[in-house]
């Protein structure tokens, strides 16, 4: 196995997914103390990234399941989820509920919620991955896929690490129910605006 390709794959993943660590930290903080939440968040992260990878690989082979003009509209996913989380946090606060839960429900973030955010946030990664995978050949593409999937686990571990550091955990516990909706809404708007969706 070519170490050069492994290094390139690791570098490409790190550069295109650095913002995911913040989002994962917020999800892990939201699910803290809820049984099975870690498993659901990790499953959601893998589902979302596997979808990104599948679309990128298919496009590298010439199939275009996701037209380039549709990618900016992926911003609607985190935007809607952020608005939903904001509504739940506001409703929970208004009803005198525990702010730390932030209206996330008894189970914390679900796998489909995490997957949707991961896929939408990584929609622009597809455009970066396609030419790299197309020129890597089948063997190189396999190396990229394996390295990417291993690094998803590393990213999940990093997100969990940051969410459980005492200072960060205390801040996320206190402000996470506000930060998560704000981050999701910001990501959604950024994807929509940068992609020129709705003529923005």
N, C-alpha and C positions, 0 to 999 in steps of 0.2 A: 504494500500500500504506500503510495507516494505521500511523504510527509509534507511536501510543498502544497499539495491539494488540501490536505487536512488543515494546515495552517491558514490557507486562503478561505476555506469554508468556515473555520472558527472566527476569523476576522470579519468576514462578510456577515455572519450571524450576529456578532457582537455589535457591529456598527448599525445594523438595521433593526435591532431589537432592544437597544439600550433603554428606551422609554418603558418597555414592558416590565422592568423591575419595579418601577414606581407603582404601576397599576397592580401588579401581583402583590406588592406589599400592602396596598390598600385592601385588596380582596382578602388576603390572609388575616389582616387586622379585623376586617368585618366579620370573618368567620371564626375568630378566636373563641375558644371555649365551646364551640358547637360541634357535636359529635359528627364525624365523617366529613367535615368541611374541607379539610386538607385534601382528602381524596377527590372530592368534587371539583375543587379548584384546579388541581393537577390534571384531572381528566378533561376539564374544560379547556385548559391551556393546550393540551395535546390535541384535542379535537379541532380547536381553532387553527393551530399551526399546521396540523396535517391537511386541513382544507386549503390553506395558503400554499403548502408544498405541492398538493395534488394539482391545483390550478396552474402553478408555475411549471411543473413537469409536463402537464398536458400542453400548455402553450409552447414549451420548448420543442415539443414534438409536432407543433403546427396546429394543434386544436385550440380554438379560442372559445372556451365556455363562458368566459367573462369578458365582454367587450371592454376595451380601454375606456370608452366613454362612460361605462357604468361604474368604474372604480370610485370616482368622487362621491357617488351616492351611497357608498358603504358608510359614510359618515353619519347617515341617519340612524344606524344601529347604536353606536355609543351615545348619540344625542338623545334618542328615545329612552335608552336605559338610564342615562344620567338624569333626565327629567323625571322618570319613574322613581329613581332612588331619592331625588330631591323631594318629591311629593310625599313619599313614605316617611322620610326623615322629618318633614314639616308636620305631617299628620301625627307621628309618634310624639313629637315635642309638644304639640298642641294638646294631645290627650294625656300629657304628663307621663308618657312612657319612658323607659330607660334610654337616655340619649346615646349610650354606648352601642346599643343595638342599631340605632339609626333607622329603625323600620325595616331592617333587612329580613325579618322573618325569623322563625325559630331555627332554621337550618343554615342561615348565611347564604352566600352566593351559590347559585346552582351551576352545574357544568355547562348548560346551554347559554346562560348569561355570560360566563367567562369566555366560552368559545366565540360567541358573537362579538364581544369586545376585541378579543385577540385577532379574529379574522378581519374585522373592520379596520383596526389599528394597523394591521399588517398588509392591508390591501395595496398600498404603494410599494411594499417590498416585492410584490409580484413582478413589477416592471423592472426591478433591479435583478431579481433572480433569473428571469427568463433568458436573457442573453448569456449569462454566465453558465447556466445549465445547458443551453443549446450548444455552446462551444466546448463543453466539458466531455461530451460523448457519454455513452451509456455507463461505462465504468466510472468515470469521474462524477457523473450525476448520482450514482449509487453512494459514492463516498460523501458527497455533499449532503445527501439525504440522511445518511447515518449520523454524520457529525451534527447536523442541525437537530435531529431528534434527541441525541445525547445532551446537547446544550440546552434543550427545552427543560430537561430535568435539573440542570445546573441553575438555570434562570429561576425555576420554581424554588429551589433551595435558597438562592440568594434573596428572593422575595420574602420567603419565610424567615430567613435570618434577620433581615432588616425589620420585619414586623414584630419580632420577638426581642429586639434589643430594648432594655428597660426604658431608656430615654425616648426612643422612637415609638415603642409600644404605648407608652403613656400618652404621647402626643397624638398618635393615631387613635387610641381609645377615646380620647377627649374630642378630637376634631375629625376623625375618619368619616363620620356620618355626613359631614359637610364637605370634606375634601373629595371623597369618591364621586359624588354627583358633579362637583365642579370640574374635576379632571376629565370625567367622561363627556360632559357637555363641551368642554374646551377641545378635546380630541375630535369630537364629532364636527364641531364648527370649523376646526382647522382643516380637516379632511375635505369638507364641503367647499370651503373658501379657496384652499390651495388648488383643488381640482377644478374649480370653476363651475361647480354644480349650480343649477338654477340661474345661471348667468351671473354668479357672484364674482 
